[in-house]
Amino acid sequence: MTDYLNVRSGPSASLPKVATLTPGQQVRTTSRTANGYQQVVFQGRTRWVQAKYLTDAAPASSRTLGAAAVAKSTRKVTASAPSAAAKAPSSVSTALVRGAYLTDNVNLRSAAGTDQKSLGILPAHSYLTLRGATVDGWAPVSAAGHSGWVKAAFLSTTKPAAIVPASLRAPSASTPAQTAKKASATKSAAAKNAASVRRIVYASVGVNVRSGAGTAFRTVGQLSQGDYVGTRGAAVGGWTPVSFQGKAGWVKSSLLSTSKPKVSASSAGSAGSVRRIVYASVGVNVRSGAGTAFRTVGQLSQGDYVGTRGAAVGGWTPVSFQGKAGWVKSSLLSTSKPKVSASSAGSAGSVRRIVYASVGVNVRSGAGTAFRTVGQLSQGDYVGTRGAAVGGWTPVSFQGKAGWVKSSLLSTSKPKVSASSAGSAGSVRRIVYASVGVNVRSGAGTAFRTVGQLSQGDYVGTRGAAVGGWTPVSFQGKAGWVKSSLLSTSKPKVSASSAGSAGSVRRIVYASVGVNVRSGAGTAFRTVGQLSQGDYVGTRGAAVGGWTPVSFQGKAGWVKSSLLSTSKPKVSASSSRTNASSVSGTVTSTTPRSYSSVPSSGGVDPWGFYWGQCVSYVAWQVRSNTGHSNFQNMYRGVHFGNAENWGSAARSLGITVNSTPTVGSVAWRTSGSAGHVAYVTAVHSNGTIDVSEYNYLVTSGFDTRSNVNWQSGGSSGFDGFIHF
């Protein structure tokens, strides 16, 4: 620490140095301080010096250099000369006192605090050189060739009758008298300092929180009477540093108390106090900042509630709105829930409600007709709201995505659907049938490519409302579109020519003779397997060019249509011995009645999987037969999704996944287009297992397999077992 003090052109160490003060040199101070600097009058001009290196001007008389003199070295005093006081509202200060005497034997410590290492004991009446200003009651000193810290309460500028040479002796335990004296001094100093480090303090009255220690600093918030904050350290110049809403702030120390005050009636009901639940007295905008000049980020309907993030600023209360920061006019908030008027009670725009389409209505990508249409709701269809209405448009969740609907076309009660609407094949989440053979296309129009076909009487689930006369459907697990006029909500009577077609959608067909299963529709495609006479598979769609698409061992394949039959042929003895080779076990296809009755909405089961898929069926078994009765697609914050994800998803939740099958465990593998899961119903001594499953041998259908060699790999094996 230098003995000289730099004089600068402004209140910052980065500004030019214009002069230097020597120890003991007097200067006049003004009333201005900034950034820890004191403005002084030097050579007829205002300059700036670091305030902590100034101390009160005083005659060389007896006084104690304790907390009042050292720790508060920035305190301004008037000049001692009457003429100086009359001329200007300034005071006379001198550079920092250079030295002091010890009033008792004291430890010299390595840093400021009794928990710091003692370098040795300095004797009473020895002279110490001060190296700077005190910090939290500790003074930096030099003595006997050592530098360290001593308690400022044991320093004095009064010269003792006999000065003792400063020498450092080994630390030793203090006498009982010394210990008691030091403890008393420490306790007394702490008791007087109401703003000591890391305490909880309360606002005695409503008070501003500022960015710095003084009224010249900007207001960053407010505390209501009785609100509390934590201090960050000791007071500086009558201002206490606090933690306010996660940030640093300063509060006038005299307006704080260590005990909670009795809050007056006028303050108790303030909607702007910290961390409370408040209600909208009327419909009100939520804005991005504290004022009407800020943009609207949402709305609260009468009676909706939010949590406050802090105290009001300028009549605006900071709130948490849909997980983000917002501001609401404080006068429009109440701490008690208002009685909601009849006109507001039915508002379709309130937060997180189920609303119905009063008429057919477009769902748009944004809040306005200028945004593109992403779908449609038919009269009576319902969606869930994502928040409050904005500008007359309600945010909704539509088919798993965000959308917006005109609020005036929504209702909180289900409307009576007109006859013309009730039979519409294009409404949301219904089962529809093909009135005749029809193409399934990749988009809403004949210009889009054909992705498959439906035979007369085949059914699919709709994904939403019709767009331009085309209905979006779920076809073989993928999105497709069908001409709405060719669909019906009732199953048509199928003509004889169609009824026997081996290529129709989702039927069981049998191999009339031994037949190859190929990767495509033709003999030019590679053979991926074989069916023996009498083996059956499920079709994936209608025949194309005399070849039927089938599901073979969980994968897509094609079989010559002329070699398939809808009735099981009589199998010759020579063939019967080879039937098991194609399916790794015996097969049955009687769907459990209880799963068959599971409702689906738009092809989705109540727990979030597509009905008829392996994951839907196994999830039903897990819910029915394990302790995880509430298992669903999004479970405990983890998305299970496709079968291939189940192993890693289960492990992340601490659910056991290993290679040991048990009855009731879930057999799981990652191979295939999306993996596969099955429910283990038996474990045999030879290591094979029995399973029940969906969408393996039969598209969207049920089967069981016995004596499955799960370690064989490929499409009939499994990677491991999940023990829910």
DOZA-763753 format. One record per residue (C-alpha): y, x, z. Coordinates in pm, whole numbers, plus 32768, in hexadecimal, padded with zeros to 4 digits. Layout:
BEGIN
YXZ/...
END
This chain:
BEGIN
800080008000/814B80997F99/826F80B28090/836280427F80/839E7EE77EF5/83D87EA07D83/84FD7DC47D21/84B37CF97BE4/85777C247AEF/849B7AF47B32/83867A6E7C15/82607B257B75/81C57C7F7B7B/81C47C7779FF/83437C6979EF/84197DA779E1/84607E737B1A/85D77EA37B40/85EA7F5F7C8B/85327FC37DC9/85757F6F7F38/85378078803F/84A080238193/85A77F898279/869D7F3E8161/87487DEB818F/87707CE08080/87EE7B7D8080/86F97A688023/873A79197F7D/867977D87FB8/85A178047E7E/843478747E7D/832F78707D66/81D379007D32/81E579BE7E7C/83337A5A7E23/847E7A397EE2/85CB7A2F7E2A/86C27B2C7EB9/88297B987E72/881D7D057E0A/894F7DC57D92/8A077C7F7D55/88F27BDF7C80/87C67B037CD1/867C7BBC7CBB/85187B827D37/84357C3B7E2B/82DE7BE97EBA/83207B117FEB/81FB7B9680B4/82A37CEC80CD/83DF7C5E8171/840D7C1E82E2/85237B8D83B6/864A7C7483F7/86577CBA856D/86E77DBD8655/85FD7EC786D6/85BB7E098816/847D7D9B88BE/83B47C9787FD/82467C5A87B3/81CE7C8F8650/80C77B7E865B/806F7A568582/81CE79C5859D/82707B05851F/81717B9C8431/80A27A80839F/81E079B9835F/82A87AD982D1/833079F981BA/83F8791E82AD/85697919824E/867A79438358/87F17939834A/88B97A788350/890B7B0A849F/8A767B478438/8B547A0E8448/8C167A7A8316/8ADB7A868245/8A72792B82B3/8BC4789C825D/8BCA792F8102/8A7478BA8080/894077FA80EF/8873793780F9/87C67A1281F8/87957B838236/86387C158221/85B57D768232/848A7E20819C/83407E038257/83327E9C83B6/82957FF08389/81DC801D84D1/81787F7B861B/80D57FC88768/7F8C7F4787F4/7FA37E7B8933/7E317EAB8987/7CFB7F6D8920/7C9D7ED587CF/7B867EF586CC/7BEF7F80857A/7B1F7EB58483/7AC07EF18319/7B4C7DA182AB/7C047C758339/7B1A7BC3842C/7A567BEE856E/79167BE184A0/797A7D1E83E7/79017E7C843E/79B87F308559/7A27808E84F3/7A7880E5865C/7B5F80988781/7CD580E38775/7D79811888CC/7E8F8041895B/7FF780C0892C/7F98818387F2/807B816F86C0/7FEE80DD857B/807E80DE841C/80827F85837B/7FFF7F808214/80657E1F81B7/80847CB58226/7F867C088304/7E6E7B2F827A/7DEE7A138358/7E6D7AC68491/7DEF7C218435/7ED67D4883E7/7E7D7E6C82FE/7EC77FB783B0/7E998130839C/7E56820E84CD/7DA883568520/7D5E839283B0/7CAC82428388/7D1180FA82E4/7C9B7FA68358/7CFC7E5B83F1/7D5F7DF78553/7DAB7CA985F2/7F247C7285C6/7F3B7BCB871C/7F0E7D2787BC/80337DC78700/81987DE98784/82D67E988714/832F7EE0887E/8310805388C5/8237809089FB/82A681758B18/819C82718AB5/811982868951/7FA882D88935/7F3383A38808/7E6F82CF8713/7D05833A871F/7BCA828886B9/7AA7827E87A6/795081E48770/793A80698791/78D27FEE88E6/78AE7EA0898D/79F47E0E8A10/7A277DDA8B83/7A067C758BFD/7B7F7C688C32/7BC47CDD8AD0/7AC67BEB8A3F/7B5D7AC58AF9/7CBE7B2A8A95/7C657B4A8925/7BA67A028923/7CCC795089C6/7DC279E088CA/7CE5798287A3/7CA978218822/7E1C77ED8861/7E7C78638704/7D7577868661/7DD776548729/7F3F767086B2/7EDD76958545/7E85753384D6/7E4B75A48371/7D4376AD83B9/7C36770182BD/7B317603824B/7B7E74D2831F/7B87736282D1/7CEA72DD82ED/7D74717C82C7/7EB670FC822F/7F8F70758348/80526FAE8245/804D6F8E80CC/808870ED8045/80A171A57EF8/7FAC72B67E9B/806073CD7DDE/7FF774ED7CFE/80A175EC7DDF/813176217F3A/827D756B7F1A/832C74357E97/839574F57D60/822B74EA7CE9/81A973C27C22/80EC72A07CC3/7F7B72A37C65/7F1671747D32/7F4870AE7E6F/7E98706E7FB8/7EB56F1B805F/7ED76EFF81D7/7D846F57826E/7CF770058138/7C5A71568183/7C3972A180CF/7BAA73F78123/7C8E75218155/7C5E765E8087/7D09774A817B/7E287773826E/7F8176DD8239/808977A3817A/81F4775081BC/819E75FD8252/80B775968135/7F3D75758157/7E5775D48033/7D5674BE7FF9/7C3C74607F0E/7CA3731F7E5B/7BB672787D64/7B0773C37D2A/7C4874847CE7/7D3D75547DB1/7E6F74A67E42/7F7374C37F54/7FE973C48058/810B73D48150/806674438293/813D7364836F/80B0723182BE/7F46728E830C/7E7A72548447/7D2672CA84BE/7CD7716C8543/7CC470338470/7DFB6F5D84A1/7DF46DE884D7/7E376D5F837D/7F456C568367/7EF56B0082D2/7FD16B4381A5/7F086C7A814F/7DAC6BF9819D/7D9B6B1C806C/7E256C177F73/7D586C137E33/7DB66D797DEA/7D136E287F12/7C0E6F337EDF/7AA36EE47E8A/7A9D6D687EAB/7A076C4B7DE3/7B186B787D46/7B0B6A367C7B/7BD969C17B54/7CB568A17BC9/7CDE68387A5D/7C6F68C1790D/7D006A2078F9/7D056B4B780D/7C716C997874/7D466DB477EA/7D166F2977B1/7E426F80788C/7F2C6EF67994/800F6E1978BE/801D6D1E77A2/80726E3776B1/7F0B6EB376CD/7DFA6E2575EB/7D126D0B765B/7BAF6D877697/7B1E6C3A7707/7B576AFB77C6/7AF26A5D790D/7AC268E77921/7B3168247A52/7A42687A7B6E/79B569B97AD0/79B36ADF7BBF/79DD6C567BA1/79EA6D7C7C93/7B2F6E367CCC/7B3F6FB07C94/7C696FE87D79/7DB46F5F7DED/7EA96EAA7D09/7FAC6F727C47/80E76EBE7BDC/80496D667C0B/7F0D6DBC7B47/7DB76DE57BE7/7CC06EEA7B61/7B686E4A7B32/7A0E6E9D7AB0/79CC6DBC7982/787C6DC878CE/78466F2B794A/799B6FAA78D9/7AF46FD07974/7BEC6EB57943/7D266E1E79DA/7D776CB47A37/7EBE6C157AA7/7EA26C0E7C22/7F4D6ABB7C45/7E336A1F7B7B/7D236A9D7C66/7CA46A0F7DAE/7BB96A8D7EBC/7B1869357ED6/7A6368847DBC/7B4067707D2B/7AC866137CE5/7A87661B7B70/7B2665017AAC/7A50642479CE/7AF364AE7896/7A92661078F9/793765C97980/78AA65917829/795466BB7784/786767627693/791968AB76B8/78C868F87823/78026A2C787E/76876A3D785C/762B68D2780E/753C68247720/75FD676B7613/758D668574F9/760D665A7398/76B765067380/768F65177204/760C6616710D/76DE674F7143/76FC68B370C0/76C269DC71A2/77B46AF5714B/77CA6C69718F/79206C477232/7A106B4C72CB/7A9A6AA57192/7A486A16703C/7AAD6B616F9D/79706BFE702B/78286BED6F6A/77206AE36FB0/75ED6B777059/752E6A31707C/754268BF70C3/74F567CC71DA/747C666F7189/74ED65447253/7445655A73AA/73E866CB7394/7449679174C9/74B968F47512/752869B37647/76916A1E766F/76E66B8E76AA/78346B4D774F/796A6A767749/7A0B69F4760B/7B116AC87559/7C0A6A16747B/7B3468DD7461/79F5699C7409/78CC69BF74F6/77FF6B0374FC/768A6AB174EA/75396B5C74D6/749D6AF97389/73406B70732B/73676C987417/74B86D02738A/76256CC173DA/76D36BA37322/77FA6AB8733C/780B693C7316/793768537307/795867D2746C/79BB66717403/786A664A7354/77A3669B7490/773F65BD75B3/76A065FC7706/75C164C976DA/74C2649C75C6/754363A974BD/7476628F742B/73FD631E72E3/7430624071B3/730861DE70DD/738862AE6FB9/738863E47092/724663A97150/716563EA7029/721B65196FA1/7126662A6F47/723067326F75/727E66FF70E6/7254681671E0/7102687B7271/701B677371D9/6EC567797133/6EDA67166FC3/6DCC66DE6EBB/6DC4672E6D49/6DCA65E36C87/6D3E669D6B57/6CE868046B07/6E2868CB6B38/6EA86A316B24/6F2E6AE26C56/70556BC16BF8/710E6CE36C98/725B6C2A6C89/72F66AD26C62/72D16AA26AE9/71EE6ACB69BB/729A6C17696A/71ED6CB36A96/708F6D486A75/6F566C856AD1/6EB66D0B6C10/6D996C0F6C20/6D2A6AAB6BE4/6CDE69706CAB/6BD368806C32/6BFB67096C58/6BD766B66DCB/6C1168176E4B/6D0E682D6F67/6E0E69296FE0/6F10693470F5/7081692870A1/716D6A3A7119/72A9696A7107/736068607045/736068496ECA/7463690E6E05/74B568936CA6/737A67C26C8E/729468DC6D00/71E268E16E50/71AE6A2D6F09/70446A4A6F7D/6F5D6B3B702E/6E4F6B9B6F35/6D356C846F9A/6E0E6D1470AE/6F346D596FC7/706E6CA26F5A/705E6BCC6E21/710A6AA96D75/707A69686CDE/712068576C0C/717467486D0C/712166276C1F/6FB966A56C0E/6F8966986D87/6F3065746E6A/6F2465436FE1/6DDA64826FBF/6C98650F6F31/6C5864896DD1/6B0A64086D59/6A7365306CA0/69DF64EB6B48/687165396B07/68C966516A17/698B67016B27/68A566BE6C4C/679167A86BE0/686768CC6B75/67EC6A0D6C15/69436AA86BF3/6A1269B86CCA/6AD56A306DF7/6A396A6D6F4D/68D769FB6F0B/67886A906F67/66C56AFE6E35/65656B8F6E1B/64D26C996D38/63DC6BED6C4C/633D6D426C0B/63826EA36C79/64E56EF26C05/65E3700C6C0F/672F6FE46CC2/6841709A6C01/69A071136C4F/6A3670456B34/69F16F226A4A/69086FC8694D/67E270B3691D/68D671D168D8/693371D26A49/686A729F6B42/675672066C18/67BC71EA6D87/667C71426E00/656270516DB4/64F56EF46E13/63856EA26E25/63016D516DB4/63746C4E6EB2/64856D256F50/65CF6C6D6F73/673C6CCE6F70/68866C176F8A/69656BF56E5B/6ACE6C6F6E67/6B4F6B936D4F/6B036AF96C01/6A3A6BAB6AF2/6AF26C8A69FA/6A4A6CCD68A9/68F46C656929/69076D3D6A61/692A6CB16BC3/69FC6D6B6CC8/69376D8A6E0F/69536E236F68/68406F256F8B/68136FDC70D6/69826FA6712A/6A0470226FDC/6A5F6F876E8E/69566F7D6D7D/68F76EC56C3F/67AE6E256BD4/67426D956A83/677A6C1C6AAE/66426BBB69E8/656E6C716AEC/65F86BA56C0F/65976A4D6C8F/662C695D6D8E/64CE690D6E11/63E16A056EAE/62C66A606DC2/615B6A756E2B/61296BE66E72/5FEE6C8E6DF2/5F186D556EE4/5F716E9A6E37/60E06E586E6D/60D66DDB6FD5/608E6F317061/61D86FC06FDF/62CC6EB67049/63496F6D717B/63BE709F70BC/65047003704E/65856F8D719D/6506707F72A9/645F6F66736E/64146DF5735D/65236CF87311/65886B9B737B/66C96ADC7339/66EF69C37433/685669D274AF/6884699B7629/6906683A764E/6A10689E774C/6AAA69A07660/6A9C68AC753B/6B7B67C37603/6C8668CD763E/6DC9684B75A3/6E8E691D74AB/6FF66904743E/7038699072E5/6EEB6A4372F9/6F456AE57446/6E7C6AA47582/6F256A5E76D3/6F0B6BCB773B/6FB56C5A7607/6E9A6CC4751C/6E3D6C2C73CC/6D346B237406/6BE46B75736C/6C196CED737A/6B3C6DD1744B/6C5A6E1B753D/6C9D6CA7757A/6B326C5C75D0/6B066D8E76B1/6C516D45775F/6BC86BE977AA/6A8E6C857841/6B606D787912/6C386C5B7994/6B066B8379DE/6A1B6C827A7C/6AE46D9A7B1E/6BF36DBF7C22/6CF56DD17B0B/6D1A6C5A7AE0/6E7C6C7F7A5C/6E256D877956/6EEF6D657815/6F6D6E2B76EB/70976EB377AE/6FF26EFC78FD/70AB6F9A7A21/71AE70237932/70AC70C07845/7069704076E4/6EF3702E7693/6F126FB0752B/6E0070177437/6CA7707074BB/6CDD71E07469/6DF171ED7573/6D2B71517690/6C957291771E/6DDF734C7741/6E95721477B9/6D9171D978CB/6D9D7345793B/6F197334795C/6EEA72197A5A/6DE372D67B1F/6CC371FE7A9F/6B7D72C37A85/6B1773277924/69D373ED78FE/688D740A783C/67B7733F792E/677471D778BF/675870C779C5/67306F5079A7/688C6EBB798F/692F6FF8790A/69E3700477BD/694670D776A9/6A5D717E75E5/6A8C725974B3/6BAF72E073E6/6B0372FD7291/6B4271F97186/6C887163710C/6CF470FB726B/6BCB71557349/6AE0705B73EC/6A8F6FD37548/69616F0E75C1/68EC6E7F770C/67B66F2077A7/66B76E197811/658A6EFA785E/6532706A788C/63CB70DB7845/630471FA78D9/62F872AA7788/647672BD7781/64AF71A77684/6590708076D0/65BA6F107677/67166E9A7618/67CA6D5C75BA/68F46D7674D4/69DA6CDB73D3/6A406D3D7271/692C6E40723F/68146DA9716B/68D16C657130/6A416C5D70D0/6AF96BBC71F3/69A46B4E7270/68B86B8D7394/67796C5873A1/669C6D0E7499/65D96E4E7466/64AE6EC87530/64287025756D/655C70C874D7/6548724474CE/66B5726F752B/66A473EC7511/663D73E173A3/67A57400732A/6831735571F9/688471E571EB/676B717972D6/67B6727473EA/68BC728574FE/699473997594/697A732776FC/6999720E77F7/6AC1717778AF/6A7370FD7A0F/6B766FEE7A61/
END
